[in-house]
Amino acid sequence: MANRQYELVYIVSPEAAEQQVADLHAQIEAVVARMGGRIERTENWGRRKLAYEIGHHKEGTYVLEVIDGSGELMKELDRRLKVFDQVVRHLAVRVDEEKNVVERTRAKRQADSERRRVKRGLPPVRQPGEGRSAAETEDAEDDRFDGVEA
């Protein structure tokens, strides 16, 4: 049973006090700890307007939890969040797969770049001061007014 990384976003009813949001987070934390998971990060995005009305609510408090754990842990959190009346909506998404793809792509691009540089007789990693500066690049790309007289 491999631990995977998930992002859990839930929207709490606007009638819920800050203390109730904190209590809900504490309950989620307890379930995660009990089932051998770990909360990597918690972000309270605060009160925001909903895209559409959900159960007579036009806004809610958004909370993001990044959780390392098993699928069983996420099933248990899903079951518990369905029971809470304060939670308007929730969504859990597995994100470790996408992170692996991004890391593989980044590593492949880096290796390709180093290979091309070595083939041209340059050191594999770009040296400080090498290449055009950002100001030169901007001037070279901005040819909108070339040849135009005022």
N, CA, C and O atoms as a GROMACS GRO file, in nm:
protein
  600
    1MET      N    1   0.085  -0.119   0.000
    1MET     CA    2   0.000   0.000   0.000
    1MET      C    3   0.089   0.125   0.000
    1MET      O    4   0.148   0.160   0.102
    2ALA      N    5   0.099   0.189  -0.114
    2ALA     CA    6   0.186   0.306  -0.129
    2ALA      C    7   0.114   0.433  -0.086
    2ALA      O    8  -0.005   0.450  -0.110
    3ASN      N    9   0.191   0.522  -0.024
    3ASN     CA   10   0.135   0.652   0.010
    3ASN      C   11   0.138   0.739  -0.114
    3ASN      O   12   0.236   0.743  -0.188
    4ARG      N   13   0.030   0.807  -0.136
    4ARG     CA   14   0.018   0.896  -0.250
    4ARG      C   15  -0.014   1.035  -0.198
    4ARG      O   16  -0.049   1.052  -0.082
    5GLN      N   17  -0.001   1.133  -0.287
    5GLN     CA   18  -0.030   1.270  -0.246
    5GLN      C   19  -0.163   1.312  -0.307
    5GLN      O   20  -0.189   1.291  -0.425
    6TYR      N   21  -0.247   1.374  -0.223
    6TYR     CA   22  -0.379   1.420  -0.265
    6TYR      C   23  -0.396   1.566  -0.225
    6TYR      O   24  -0.337   1.612  -0.127
    7GLU      N   25  -0.477   1.636  -0.301
    7GLU     CA   26  -0.521   1.770  -0.262
    7GLU      C   27  -0.670   1.759  -0.232
    7GLU      O   28  -0.748   1.714  -0.316
    8LEU      N   29  -0.706   1.799  -0.113
    8LEU     CA   30  -0.846   1.798  -0.070
    8LEU      C   31  -0.889   1.943  -0.054
    8LEU      O   32  -0.832   2.017   0.026
    9VAL      N   33  -0.990   1.983  -0.130
    9VAL     CA   34  -1.046   2.118  -0.116
    9VAL      C   35  -1.189   2.101  -0.068
    9VAL      O   36  -1.266   2.025  -0.125
   10TYR      N   37  -1.222   2.173   0.038
   10TYR     CA   38  -1.361   2.171   0.084
   10TYR      C   39  -1.409   2.313   0.110
   10TYR      O   40  -1.332   2.402   0.148
   11ILE      N   41  -1.540   2.330   0.089
   11ILE     CA   42  -1.603   2.460   0.107
   11ILE      C   43  -1.694   2.449   0.228
   11ILE      O   44  -1.783   2.364   0.233
   12VAL      N   45  -1.671   2.536   0.325
   12VAL     CA   46  -1.750   2.536   0.447
   12VAL      C   47  -1.856   2.645   0.436
   12VAL      O   48  -1.832   2.752   0.380
   13SER      N   49  -1.974   2.616   0.489
   13SER     CA   50  -2.087   2.708   0.486
   13SER      C   51  -2.048   2.846   0.539
   13SER      O   52  -1.969   2.854   0.634
   14PRO      N   53  -2.100   2.953   0.480
   14PRO     CA   54  -2.065   3.087   0.528
   14PRO      C   55  -2.117   3.116   0.669
   14PRO      O   56  -2.068   3.206   0.737
   15GLU      N   57  -2.217   3.039   0.713
   15GLU     CA   58  -2.268   3.058   0.850
   15GLU      C   59  -2.173   3.003   0.956
   15GLU      O   60  -2.183   3.040   1.073
   16ALA      N   61  -2.081   2.916   0.917
   16ALA     CA   62  -1.988   2.856   1.012
   16ALA      C   63  -1.887   2.960   1.061
   16ALA      O   64  -1.833   3.038   0.983
   17ALA      N   65  -1.864   2.958   1.191
   17ALA     CA   66  -1.767   3.051   1.251
   17ALA      C   67  -1.625   2.998   1.226
   17ALA      O   68  -1.606   2.882   1.190
   18GLU      N   69  -1.527   3.087   1.244
   18GLU     CA   70  -1.387   3.047   1.225
   18GLU      C   71  -1.351   2.929   1.316
   18GLU      O   72  -1.274   2.842   1.277
   19GLN      N   73  -1.407   2.928   1.436
   19GLN     CA   74  -1.379   2.818   1.530
   19GLN      C   75  -1.431   2.685   1.476
   19GLN      O   76  -1.368   2.581   1.494
   20GLN      N   77  -1.546   2.689   1.409
   20GLN     CA   78  -1.602   2.566   1.352
   20GLN      C   79  -1.515   2.516   1.237
   20GLN      O   80  -1.498   2.395   1.221
   21VAL      N   81  -1.460   2.607   1.158
   21VAL     CA   82  -1.368   2.569   1.050
   21VAL      C   83  -1.243   2.506   1.111
   21VAL      O   84  -1.193   2.405   1.060
   22ALA      N   85  -1.192   2.565   1.219
   22ALA     CA   86  -1.074   2.511   1.286
   22ALA      C   87  -1.103   2.373   1.346
   22ALA      O   88  -1.019   2.284   1.341
   23ASP      N   89  -1.223   2.355   1.403
   23ASP     CA   90  -1.262   2.226   1.459
   23ASP      C   91  -1.270   2.120   1.350
   23ASP      O   92  -1.228   2.006   1.370
   24LEU      N   93  -1.325   2.156   1.235
   24LEU     CA   94  -1.335   2.064   1.121
   24LEU      C   95  -1.195   2.022   1.076
   24LEU      O   96  -1.171   1.905   1.048
   25HIS      N   97  -1.103   2.119   1.070
   25HIS     CA   98  -0.964   2.087   1.033
   25HIS      C   99  -0.903   1.992   1.135
   25HIS      O  100  -0.831   1.899   1.098
   26ALA      N  101  -0.930   2.015   1.263
   26ALA     CA  102  -0.876   1.928   1.368
   26ALA      C  103  -0.930   1.786   1.353
   26ALA      O  104  -0.856   1.690   1.374
   27GLN      N  105  -1.057   1.772   1.318
   27GLN     CA  106  -1.115   1.638   1.297
   27GLN      C  107  -1.049   1.568   1.178
   27GLN      O  108  -1.019   1.449   1.184
   28ILE      N  109  -1.027   1.643   1.071
   28ILE     CA  110  -0.961   1.586   0.953
   28ILE      C  111  -0.818   1.544   0.990
   28ILE      O  112  -0.772   1.437   0.951
   29GLU      N  113  -0.750   1.630   1.065
   29GLU     CA  114  -0.614   1.601   1.110
   29GLU      C  115  -0.609   1.472   1.192
   29GLU      O  116  -0.518   1.391   1.176
   30ALA      N  117  -0.709   1.454   1.281
   30ALA     CA  118  -0.715   1.334   1.366
   30ALA      C  119  -0.735   1.208   1.281
   30ALA      O  120  -0.670   1.107   1.306
   31VAL      N  121  -0.823   1.214   1.182
   31VAL     CA  122  -0.847   1.098   1.095
   31VAL      C  123  -0.721   1.065   1.017
   31VAL      O  124  -0.684   0.948   1.005
   32VAL      N  125  -0.654   1.167   0.963
   32VAL     CA  126  -0.532   1.146   0.885
   32VAL      C  127  -0.425   1.081   0.972
   32VAL      O  128  -0.359   0.986   0.929
   33ALA      N  129  -0.407   1.131   1.094
   33ALA     CA  130  -0.305   1.076   1.185
   33ALA      C  131  -0.340   0.932   1.224
   33ALA      O  132  -0.252   0.846   1.228
   34ARG      N  133  -0.467   0.906   1.251
   34ARG     CA  134  -0.510   0.772   1.293
   34ARG      C  135  -0.488   0.669   1.182
   34ARG      O  136  -0.458   0.553   1.211
   35MET      N  137  -0.503   0.711   1.056
   35MET     CA  138  -0.491   0.617   0.946
   35MET      C  139  -0.353   0.619   0.882
   35MET      O  140  -0.336   0.569   0.770
   36GLY      N  141  -0.254   0.676   0.951
   36GLY     CA  142  -0.116   0.670   0.906
   36GLY      C  143  -0.080   0.767   0.796
   36GLY      O  144   0.019   0.746   0.726
   37GLY      N  145  -0.157   0.871   0.778
   37GLY     CA  146  -0.127   0.971   0.676
   37GLY      C  147  -0.057   1.091   0.737
   37GLY      O  148  -0.023   1.092   0.855
   38ARG      N  149  -0.036   1.192   0.653
   38ARG     CA  150   0.030   1.313   0.701
   38ARG      C  151  -0.022   1.431   0.621
   38ARG      O  152  -0.032   1.425   0.499
   39ILE      N  153  -0.057   1.539   0.692
   39ILE     CA  154  -0.099   1.662   0.625
   39ILE      C  155   0.027   1.743   0.599
   39ILE      O  156   0.096   1.787   0.691
   40GLU      N  157   0.056   1.761   0.471
   40GLU     CA  158   0.177   1.833   0.432
   40GLU      C  159   0.157   1.983   0.441
   40GLU      O  160   0.248   2.056   0.481
   41ARG      N  161   0.038   2.031   0.403
   41ARG     CA  162   0.014   2.175   0.399
   41ARG      C  163  -0.136   2.201   0.412
   41ARG      O  164  -0.218   2.124   0.362
   42THR      N  165  -0.170   2.309   0.479
   42THR     CA  166  -0.308   2.353   0.490
   42THR      C  167  -0.314   2.500   0.455
   42THR      O  168  -0.238   2.580   0.508
   43GLU      N  169  -0.406   2.535   0.366
   43GLU     CA  170  -0.425   2.675   0.329
   43GLU      C  171  -0.572   2.710   0.345
   43GLU      O  172  -0.658   2.646   0.284
   44ASN      N  173  -0.600   2.810   0.425
   44ASN     CA  174  -0.736   2.861   0.436
   44ASN      C  175  -0.746   2.978   0.341
   44ASN      O  176  -0.689   3.085   0.366
   45TRP      N  177  -0.818   2.959   0.231
   45TRP     CA  178  -0.829   3.062   0.128
   45TRP      C  179  -0.930   3.169   0.167
   45TRP      O  180  -0.945   3.269   0.097
   46GLY      N  181  -1.000   3.149   0.277
   46GLY     CA  182  -1.095   3.248   0.325
   46GLY      C  183  -1.230   3.241   0.255
   46GLY      O  184  -1.260   3.146   0.182
   47ARG      N  185  -1.308   3.342   0.280
   47ARG     CA  186  -1.445   3.347   0.227
   47ARG      C  187  -1.443   3.397   0.083
   47ARG      O  188  -1.386   3.502   0.054
   48ARG      N  189  -1.505   3.321  -0.006
   48ARG     CA  190  -1.509   3.358  -0.147
   48ARG      C  191  -1.648   3.334  -0.204
   48ARG      O  192  -1.727   3.256  -0.151
   49LYS      N  193  -1.674   3.404  -0.312
   49LYS     CA  194  -1.802   3.388  -0.382
   49LYS      C  195  -1.800   3.257  -0.459
   49LYS      O  196  -1.700   3.223  -0.522
   50LEU      N  197  -1.909   3.182  -0.454
   50LEU     CA  198  -1.921   3.058  -0.529
   50LEU      C  199  -1.953   3.087  -0.675
   50LEU      O  200  -2.013   3.191  -0.706
   51ALA      N  201  -1.915   2.997  -0.763
   51ALA     CA  202  -1.943   3.014  -0.906
   51ALA      C  203  -2.094   3.008  -0.931
   51ALA      O  204  -2.146   3.074  -1.021
   52TYR      N  205  -2.162   2.928  -0.851
   52TYR     CA  206  -2.308   2.917  -0.861
   52TYR      C  207  -2.362   2.886  -0.722
   52TYR      O  208  -2.288   2.840  -0.635
   53GLU      N  209  -2.489   2.910  -0.704
   53GLU     CA  210  -2.552   2.891  -0.574
   53GLU      C  211  -2.560   2.743  -0.540
   53GLU      O  212  -2.605   2.662  -0.622
   54ILE      N  213  -2.518   2.708  -0.419
   54ILE     CA  214  -2.525   2.568  -0.372
   54ILE      C  215  -2.605   2.568  -0.243
   54ILE      O  216  -2.560   2.622  -0.141
   55GLY      N  217  -2.722   2.509  -0.247
   55GLY     CA  218  -2.805   2.500  -0.126
   55GLY      C  219  -2.831   2.635  -0.062
   55GLY      O  220  -2.817   2.647   0.060
   56HIS      N  221  -2.868   2.733  -0.138
   56HIS     CA  222  -2.898   2.870  -0.092
   56HIS      C  223  -2.775   2.945  -0.041
   56HIS      O  224  -2.789   3.048   0.024
   57HIS      N  225  -2.656   2.894  -0.069
   57HIS     CA  226  -2.533   2.964  -0.031
   57HIS      C  227  -2.472   3.026  -0.156
   57HIS      O  228  -2.460   2.961  -0.260
   58LYS      N  229  -2.434   3.153  -0.145
   58LYS     CA  230  -2.370   3.221  -0.257
   58LYS      C  231  -2.220   3.238  -0.234
   58LYS      O  232  -2.147   3.276  -0.326
   59GLU      N  233  -2.174   3.209  -0.112
   59GLU     CA  234  -2.031   3.214  -0.083
   59GLU      C  235  -1.999   3.111   0.024
   59GLU      O  236  -2.088   3.055   0.088
   60GLY      N  237  -1.870   3.086   0.042
   60GLY     CA  238  -1.827   2.988   0.141
   60GLY      C  239  -1.680   3.007   0.173
   60GLY      O  240  -1.609   3.081   0.104
   61THR      N  241  -1.634   2.939   0.277
   61THR     CA  242  -1.495   2.944   0.317
   61THR      C  243  -1.423   2.826   0.254
   61THR      O  244  -1.457   2.710   0.281
   62TYR      N  245  -1.323   2.855   0.170
   62TYR     CA  246  -1.248   2.750   0.100
   62TYR      C  247  -1.126   2.710   0.182
   62TYR      O  248  -1.056   2.796   0.237
   63VAL      N  249  -1.101   2.579   0.191
   63VAL     CA  250  -0.983   2.528   0.261
   63VAL      C  251  -0.917   2.421   0.174
   63VAL      O  252  -0.985   2.334   0.121
   64LEU      N  253  -0.784   2.430   0.159
   64LEU     CA  254  -0.707   2.332   0.084
   64LEU      C  255  -0.619   2.254   0.181
   64LEU      O  256  -0.551   2.314   0.265
   65GLU      N  257  -0.621   2.122   0.170
   65GLU     CA  258  -0.533   2.035   0.249
   65GLU      C  259  -0.454   1.951   0.151
   65GLU      O  260  -0.512   1.886   0.063
   66VAL      N  261  -0.321   1.950   0.163
   66VAL     CA  262  -0.237   1.860   0.084
   66VAL      C  263  -0.201   1.745   0.177
   66VAL      O  264  -0.137   1.764   0.281
   67ILE      N  265  -0.244   1.623   0.139
   67ILE     CA  266  -0.236   1.507   0.228
   67ILE      C  267  -0.156   1.396   0.162
   67ILE      O  268  -0.178   1.363   0.046
   68ASP      N  269  -0.061   1.339   0.238
   68ASP     CA  270   0.008   1.218   0.196
   68ASP      C  271  -0.059   1.103   0.267
   68ASP      O  272  -0.065   1.100   0.390
   69GLY      N  273  -0.111   1.006   0.191
   69GLY     CA  274  -0.179   0.894   0.254
   69GLY      C  275  -0.226   0.792   0.152
   69GLY      O  276  -0.193   0.799   0.034
   70SER      N  277  -0.304   0.700   0.201
   70SER     CA  278  -0.353   0.590   0.116
   70SER      C  279  -0.491   0.623   0.059
   70SER      O  280  -0.555   0.720   0.099
   71GLY      N  281  -0.533   0.540  -0.033
   71GLY     CA  282  -0.667   0.554  -0.090
   71GLY      C  283  -0.774   0.530   0.015
   71GLY      O  284  -0.880   0.593   0.012
   72GLU      N  285  -0.747   0.439   0.108
   72GLU     CA  286  -0.844   0.411   0.215
   72GLU      C  287  -0.865   0.534   0.302
   72GLU      O  288  -0.978   0.562   0.344
   73LEU      N  289  -0.758   0.606   0.328
   73LEU     CA  290  -0.768   0.731   0.406
   73LEU      C  291  -0.858   0.830   0.335
   73LEU      O  292  -0.943   0.894   0.398
   74MET      N  293  -0.840   0.844   0.205
   74MET     CA  294  -0.921   0.940   0.130
   74MET      C  295  -1.068   0.896   0.124
   74MET      O  296  -1.158   0.981   0.127
   75LYS      N  297  -1.093   0.766   0.116
   75LYS     CA  298  -1.231   0.717   0.120
   75LYS      C  299  -1.297   0.751   0.253
   75LYS      O  300  -1.413   0.791   0.257
   76GLU      N  301  -1.221   0.736   0.362
   76GLU     CA  302  -1.274   0.768   0.495
   76GLU      C  303  -1.301   0.918   0.508
   76GLU      O  304  -1.404   0.957   0.562
   77LEU      N  305  -1.209   1.002   0.459
   77LEU     CA  306  -1.231   1.147   0.464
   77LEU      C  307  -1.352   1.185   0.380
   77LEU      O  308  -1.433   1.268   0.421
   78ASP      N  309  -1.366   1.124   0.262
   78ASP     CA  310  -1.480   1.150   0.175
   78ASP      C  311  -1.610   1.116   0.247
   78ASP      O  312  -1.706   1.193   0.245
   79ARG      N  313  -1.612   0.999   0.312
   79ARG     CA  314  -1.732   0.956   0.385
   79ARG      C  315  -1.767   1.054   0.498
   79ARG      O  316  -1.883   1.089   0.517
   80ARG      N  317  -1.664   1.097   0.571
   80ARG     CA  318  -1.689   1.189   0.684
   80ARG      C  319  -1.732   1.328   0.637
   80ARG      O  320  -1.819   1.389   0.698
   81LEU      N  321  -1.672   1.377   0.530
   81LEU     CA  322  -1.707   1.511   0.481
   81LEU      C  323  -1.850   1.514   0.426
   81LEU      O  324  -1.914   1.619   0.430
   82LYS      N  325  -1.900   1.401   0.376
   82LYS     CA  326  -2.039   1.395   0.328
   82LYS      C  327  -2.137   1.410   0.444
   82LYS      O  328  -2.249   1.458   0.426
   83VAL      N  329  -2.094   1.368   0.562
   83VAL     CA  330  -2.182   1.369   0.679
   83VAL      C  331  -2.193   1.509   0.742
   83VAL      O  332  -2.298   1.545   0.795
   84PHE      N  333  -2.084   1.588   0.736
   84PHE     CA  334  -2.085   1.719   0.799
   84PHE      C  335  -2.181   1.813   0.727
   84PHE      O  336  -2.173   1.830   0.605
   85ASP      N  337  -2.272   1.873   0.802
   85ASP     CA  338  -2.367   1.969   0.744
   85ASP      C  339  -2.297   2.099   0.704
   85ASP      O  340  -2.342   2.167   0.612
   86GLN      N  341  -2.188   2.133   0.772
   86GLN     CA  342  -2.118   2.258   0.746
   86GLN      C  343  -2.045   2.256   0.612
   86GLN      O  344  -2.021   2.361   0.553
   87VAL      N  345  -2.008   2.136   0.562
   87VAL     CA  346  -1.933   2.125   0.438
   87VAL      C  347  -2.031   2.129   0.321
   87VAL      O  348  -2.115   2.041   0.306
   88VAL      N  349  -2.019   2.235   0.240
   88VAL     CA  350  -2.108   2.254   0.126
   88VAL      C  351  -2.066   2.162   0.011
   88VAL      O  352  -2.150   2.094  -0.049
   89ARG      N  353  -1.936   2.159  -0.021
   89ARG     CA  354  -1.880   2.074  -0.126
   89ARG      C  355  -1.738   2.035  -0.087
   89ARG      O  356  -1.672   2.105  -0.009
   90HIS      N  357  -1.692   1.922  -0.140
   90HIS     CA  358  -1.553   1.884  -0.123
   90HIS      C  359  -1.507   1.805  -0.244
   90HIS      O  360  -1.588   1.743  -0.314
   91LEU      N  361  -1.376   1.807  -0.268
   91LEU     CA  362  -1.319   1.736  -0.381
   91LEU      C  363  -1.177   1.695  -0.345
   91LEU      O  364  -1.097   1.777  -0.300
   92ALA      N  365  -1.145   1.568  -0.366
   92ALA     CA  366  -1.011   1.516  -0.343
   92ALA      C  367  -0.953   1.472  -0.476
   92ALA      O  368  -1.018   1.400  -0.552
   93VAL      N  369  -0.832   1.516  -0.506
   93VAL     CA  370  -0.767   1.485  -0.632
   93VAL      C  371  -0.627   1.432  -0.604
   93VAL      O  372  -0.553   1.490  -0.524
   94ARG      N  373  -0.590   1.321  -0.670
   94ARG     CA  374  -0.455   1.266  -0.655
   94ARG      C  375  -0.361   1.348  -0.744
   94ARG      O  376  -0.386   1.363  -0.863
   95VAL      N  377  -0.253   1.401  -0.686
   95VAL     CA  378  -0.164   1.490  -0.761
   95VAL      C  379  -0.023   1.435  -0.778
   95VAL      O  380   0.056   1.493  -0.853
   96ASP      N  381   0.012   1.324  -0.712
   96ASP     CA  382   0.149   1.275  -0.722
   96ASP      C  383   0.184   1.228  -0.862
   96ASP      O  384   0.300   1.239  -0.903
   97GLU      N  385   0.089   1.176  -0.936
   97GLU     CA  386   0.115   1.128  -1.072
   97GLU      C  387   0.158   1.244  -1.162
   97GLU      O  388   0.255   1.232  -1.237
   98GLU      N  389   0.085   1.357  -1.153
   98GLU     CA  390   0.120   1.472  -1.235
   98GLU      C  391   0.257   1.529  -1.197
   98GLU      O  392   0.333   1.572  -1.284
   99LYS      N  393   0.288   1.529  -1.067
   99LYS     CA  394   0.419   1.579  -1.023
   99LYS      C  395   0.531   1.493  -1.079
   99LYS      O  396   0.636   1.545  -1.118
  100ASN      N  397   0.510   1.362  -1.084
  100ASN     CA  398   0.611   1.273  -1.140
  100ASN      C  399   0.632   1.302  -1.288
  100ASN      O  400   0.746   1.305  -1.335
  101VAL      N  401   0.524   1.324  -1.363
  101VAL     CA  402   0.534   1.354  -1.505
  101VAL      C  403   0.609   1.485  -1.526
  101VAL      O  404   0.695   1.493  -1.614
  102VAL      N  405   0.578   1.586  -1.446
  102VAL     CA  406   0.646   1.716  -1.457
  102VAL      C  407   0.795   1.700  -1.427
  102VAL      O  408   0.878   1.756  -1.499
  103GLU      N  409   0.829   1.625  -1.324
  103GLU     CA  410   0.970   1.606  -1.289
  103GLU      C  411   1.045   1.531  -1.399
  103GLU      O  412   1.158   1.567  -1.433
  104ARG      N  413   0.982   1.427  -1.457
  104ARG     CA  414   1.046   1.353  -1.566
  104ARG      C  415   1.068   1.444  -1.686
  104ARG      O  416   1.175   1.440  -1.747
  105THR      N  417   0.968   1.525  -1.721
  105THR     CA  418   0.980   1.617  -1.834
  105THR      C  419   1.090   1.718  -1.810
  105THR      O  420   1.172   1.745  -1.898
  106ARG      N  421   1.094   1.775  -1.690
  106ARG     CA  422   1.197   1.874  -1.656
  106ARG      C  423   1.336   1.812  -1.664
  106ARG      O  424   1.428   1.874  -1.718
  107ALA      N  425   1.352   1.690  -1.612
  107ALA     CA  426   1.482   1.623  -1.615
  107ALA      C  427   1.524   1.593  -1.759
  107ALA      O  428   1.641   1.608  -1.794
  108LYS      N  429   1.428   1.550  -1.842
  108LYS     CA  430   1.459   1.520  -1.983
  108LYS      C  431   1.502   1.646  -2.056
  108LYS      O  432   1.598   1.643  -2.132
  109ARG      N  433   1.431   1.757  -2.035
  109ARG     CA  434   1.468   1.883  -2.100
  109ARG      C  435   1.606   1.928  -2.057
  109ARG      O  436   1.686   1.974  -2.139
  110GLN      N  437   1.636   1.915  -1.928
  110GLN     CA  438   1.766   1.955  -1.876
  110GLN      C  439   1.876   1.870  -1.940
  110GLN      O  440   1.978   1.923  -1.984
  111ALA      N  441   1.855   1.738  -1.946
  111ALA     CA  442   1.954   1.648  -2.005
  111ALA      C  443   1.974   1.679  -2.153
  111ALA      O  444   2.087   1.680  -2.201
  112ASP      N  445   1.865   1.706  -2.226
  112ASP     CA  446   1.875   1.740  -2.369
  112ASP      C  447   1.954   1.870  -2.387
  112ASP      O  448   2.039   1.880  -2.476
  113SER      N  449   1.926   1.967  -2.304
  113SER     CA  450   1.996   2.096  -2.312
  113SER      C  451   2.145   2.077  -2.287
  113SER      O  452   2.228   2.132  -2.359
  114GLU      N  453   2.179   2.000  -2.182
  114GLU     CA  454   2.320   1.977  -2.151
  114GLU      C  455   2.388   1.902  -2.265
  114GLU      O  456   2.502   1.934  -2.301
  115ARG      N  457   2.320   1.803  -2.322
  115ARG     CA  458   2.377   1.725  -2.433
  115ARG      C  459   2.406   1.816  -2.553
  115ARG      O  460   2.512   1.807  -2.613
  116ARG      N  461   2.310   1.906  -2.588
  116ARG     CA  462   2.329   1.998  -2.700
  116ARG      C  463   2.444   2.094  -2.675
  116ARG      O  464   2.522   2.123  -2.766
  117ARG      N  465   2.456   2.143  -2.550
  117ARG     CA  466   2.564   2.237  -2.517
  117ARG      C  467   2.700   2.169  -2.528
  117ARG      O  468   2.795   2.228  -2.581
  118VAL      N  469   2.710   2.047  -2.480
  118VAL     CA  470   2.837   1.974  -2.487
  118VAL      C  471   2.874   1.948  -2.633
  118VAL      O  472   2.990   1.958  -2.671
  119LYS      N  473   2.774   1.915  -2.714
  119LYS     CA  474   2.797   1.888  -2.857
  119LYS      C  475   2.852   2.012  -2.927
  119LYS      O  476   2.930   2.001  -3.021
  120ARG      N  477   2.811   2.132  -2.881
  120ARG     CA  478   2.860   2.257  -2.940
  120ARG      C  479   2.992   2.302  -2.879
  120ARG      O  480   3.045   2.407  -2.916
  121GLY      N  481   3.046   2.222  -2.785
  121GLY     CA  482   3.174   2.256  -2.724
  121GLY      C  483   3.162   2.352  -2.607
  121GLY      O  484   3.260   2.414  -2.568
  122LEU      N  485   3.042   2.365  -2.550
  122LEU     CA  486   3.020   2.453  -2.435
  122LEU      C  487   3.010   2.370  -2.307
  122LEU      O  488   2.986   2.250  -2.313
  123PRO      N  489   3.029   2.434  -2.191
  123PRO     CA  490   3.007   2.359  -2.066
  123PRO      C  491   2.860   2.319  -2.057
  123PRO      O  492   2.774   2.391  -2.109
  124PRO      N  493   2.827   2.207  -1.991
  124PRO     CA  494   2.689   2.158  -1.988
  124PRO      C  495   2.590   2.256  -1.924
  124PRO      O  496   2.472   2.257  -1.961
  125VAL      N  497   2.635   2.336  -1.830
  125VAL     CA  498   2.545   2.429  -1.761
  125VAL      C  499   2.579   2.571  -1.804
  125VAL      O  500   2.697   2.606  -1.815
  126ARG      N  501   2.478   2.652  -1.828
  126ARG     CA  502   2.498   2.792  -1.870
  126ARG      C  503   2.574   2.867  -1.761
  126ARG      O  504   2.542   2.857  -1.643
  127GLN      N  505   2.674   2.943  -1.804
  127GLN     CA  506   2.758   3.018  -1.712
  127GLN      C  507   2.700   3.158  -1.689
  127GLN      O  508   2.628   3.209  -1.775
  128PRO      N  509   2.731   3.222  -1.574
  128PRO     CA  510   2.682   3.357  -1.549
  128PRO      C  511   2.733   3.452  -1.656
  128PRO      O  512   2.851   3.448  -1.692
  129GLY      N  513   2.647   3.538  -1.709
  129GLY     CA  514   2.684   3.635  -1.809
  129GLY      C  515   2.680   3.581  -1.951
  129GLY      O  516   2.704   3.656  -2.046
  130GLU      N  517   2.651   3.454  -1.966
  130GLU     CA  518   2.647   3.394  -2.099
  130GLU      C  519   2.513   3.425  -2.165
  130GLU      O  520   2.409   3.423  -2.100
  131GLY      N  521   2.516   3.452  -2.294
  131GLY     CA  522   2.392   3.479  -2.366
  131GLY      C  523   2.354   3.625  -2.358
  131GLY      O  524   2.422   3.705  -2.294
  132ARG      N  525   2.244   3.658  -2.423
  132ARG     CA  526   2.198   3.797  -2.425
  132ARG      C  527   2.127   3.829  -2.294
  132ARG      O  528   2.066   3.743  -2.232
  133SER      N  529   2.136   3.955  -2.255
  133SER     CA  530   2.067   3.997  -2.133
  133SER      C  531   1.918   4.013  -2.163
  133SER      O  532   1.878   4.018  -2.279
  134ALA      N  533   1.840   4.022  -2.060
  134ALA     CA  534   1.695   4.036  -2.077
  134ALA      C  535   1.660   4.163  -2.153
  134ALA      O  536   1.567   4.162  -2.234
  135ALA      N  537   1.732   4.274  -2.128
  135ALA     CA  538   1.704   4.401  -2.197
  135ALA      C  539   1.731   4.388  -2.346
  135ALA      O  540   1.652   4.436  -2.428
  136GLU      N  541   1.843   4.321  -2.384
  136GLU     CA  542   1.874   4.302  -2.525
  136GLU      C  543   1.768   4.216  -2.592
  136GLU      O  544   1.728   4.243  -2.706
  137THR      N  545   1.723   4.112  -2.523
  137THR     CA  546   1.622   4.022  -2.578
  137THR      C  547   1.492   4.098  -2.604
  137THR      O  548   1.429   4.080  -2.708
  138GLU      N  549   1.452   4.184  -2.509
  138GLU     CA  550   1.329   4.262  -2.527
  138GLU      C  551   1.341   4.354  -2.648
  138GLU      O  552   1.247   4.363  -2.727
  139ASP      N  553   1.457   4.423  -2.662
  139ASP     CA  554   1.476   4.514  -2.774
  139ASP      C  555   1.474   4.439  -2.907
  139ASP      O  556   1.416   4.486  -3.005
  140ALA      N  557   1.536   4.323  -2.911
  140ALA     CA  558   1.544   4.245  -3.035
  140ALA      C  559   1.406   4.195  -3.076
  140ALA      O  560   1.376   4.188  -3.195
  141GLU      N  561   1.322   4.161  -2.979
  141GLU     CA  562   1.190   4.107  -3.011
  141GLU      C  563   1.088   4.216  -3.041
  141GLU      O  564   0.986   4.189  -3.104
  142ASP      N  565   1.115   4.339  -2.998
  142ASP     CA  566   1.019   4.447  -3.016
  142ASP      C  567   1.053   4.524  -3.143
  142ASP      O  568   1.118   4.629  -3.138
  143ASP      N  569   1.008   4.472  -3.257
  143ASP     CA  570   1.036   4.537  -3.384
  143ASP      C  571   0.911   4.601  -3.442
  143ASP      O  572   0.901   4.618  -3.564
  144ARG      N  573   0.816   4.636  -3.359
  144ARG     CA  574   0.691   4.694  -3.406
  144ARG      C  575   0.712   4.828  -3.475
  144ARG      O  576   0.638   4.862  -3.568
  145PHE      N  577   0.811   4.903  -3.431
  145PHE     CA  578   0.828   5.038  -3.484
  145PHE      C  579   0.948   5.050  -3.577
  145PHE      O  580   0.988   5.161  -3.613
  146ASP      N  581   1.007   4.936  -3.616
  146ASP     CA  582   1.122   4.942  -3.707
  146ASP      C  583   1.077   4.993  -3.843
  146ASP      O  584   0.979   4.945  -3.900
  147GLY      N  585   1.149   5.091  -3.894
  147GLY     CA  586   1.120   5.143  -4.029
  147GLY      C  587   1.001   5.236  -4.037
  147GLY      O  588   0.962   5.276  -4.147
  148VAL      N  589   0.941   5.271  -3.924
  148VAL     CA  590   0.826   5.359  -3.924
  148VAL      C  591   0.874   5.498  -3.884
  148VAL      O  592   0.936   5.515  -3.779
  149GLU      N  593   0.844   5.596  -3.967
  149GLU     CA  594   0.884   5.734  -3.933
  149GLU      C  595   0.761   5.810  -3.884
  149GLU      O  596   0.650   5.793  -3.935
  150ALA      N  597   0.784   5.892  -3.786
  150ALA     CA  598   0.673   5.969  -3.728
  150ALA      C  599   0.659   6.102  -3.793
  150ALA      O  600   0.571   6.180  -3.757
   0.00000   0.00000   0.00000
